[in-house]
Amino acid sequence: MENFSAYIPTDLRFGKGCAGEIGVIARQYGKKALLIYGKGSVKKNGAYDTVVKYLKSAGISIVEYSGIKSNPVIDDVRKATKLGAESKAEMIIAVGGGSVIDSAKIISVSIPGNHDGWDIVKGKVQPSSALPLLAVLTLAATGTEMNPTGVVQNHETEEKLGYRNPFMFPRHSFLDPTFTISVPKNYTAFGIADLVAHCLEAFFAKGSAPLSDRVAVSVIQEAMEAGPLLLENLTDYELRARIMWASTLALNGYTGFGRIYNGDWGVHALGHVLSLLFDVPHGASLTIVYPAWLKYHSEKGKERIEKLGTLLFNNPSVENTILGIEQFFVKIGCPVRLAEAGIASSAKSKIIEVMKKNSSSGTSWLLTAEDYPELLRLME
């Protein structure tokens, strides 16, 4: 095993009604909050009303920024940063899914030093502090509620990048599965696919970490068992809870401890280009890329794919392992080919151009521009 540091300072509350604690907890950070959310779903699922009620009961005034889109953009980060600074917000409350919380993370490190969010993401400036961030999760998918990473895209530069900083750990996260019950079937499926992809990213990092392998596989098995059942009964609280906790465990570090870089992340890098160019939902971009990525690496990755097949399907065959993963994505209604996401073959040259611009690669299974055409062919 590789040396590693396990640092997860987020205080996570899980279960029905847990967001009712937010007012008392937030009060320790001040009296003014910047409340960030998306395009309105939080007002339908009850999360917004719950949060506002308990913040106000604790004497906390609120300034709101809404409209964060599902593939978050740097323009919203900049506007919300300006609003938060001008209103002298003492904390940030993010109510939503991964896009909202990711944006809030970058905003939290932008405000104290009056930094531009994109300069932070690009590494041009190094923040030295952050406003306290409290997250109320409404979509089980990204695991952002218990890690220090945020992803944002810039259409002007045609880049979609992740940024990681220990200051960006949410201080507190509230996971009430009832807030996810209104998530539609397709986005529920994309979230399930996302958590599976996170476990696969960890599994294919270099380094020997047998226990982390088993943790990753166990989370995938939980998704494969509970996921299809949930998609047939979207209002089932217990199934919502199982998937919500699985998505958190998939990316809070425990699937990757003991390996190099905690994950490869090449599939995410490639999928980000599809989301950037065509607004493909994040989870859907990963289900398109993963089967192709596994097929492309099937020879040099034979040993690891066989290990995955043995643990996940009790079958070491490379071909059956790849097929099993692809069939699961199909079973839950996710696209596995470019055309299924409405992406035409004529777009391949543009996709390759932007992959080059983003230097899309992994940390363990390295990719270069020479690899992109064949990877795209396998996505057709």
Order of alpha helices (4+ residues) and beta strands (2+ residues): beta-alpha-beta-alpha-alpha-beta-alpha-beta-alpha-alpha-beta-beta-beta-beta-alpha-alpha-alpha-alpha-alpha-alpha-alpha-alpha-alpha
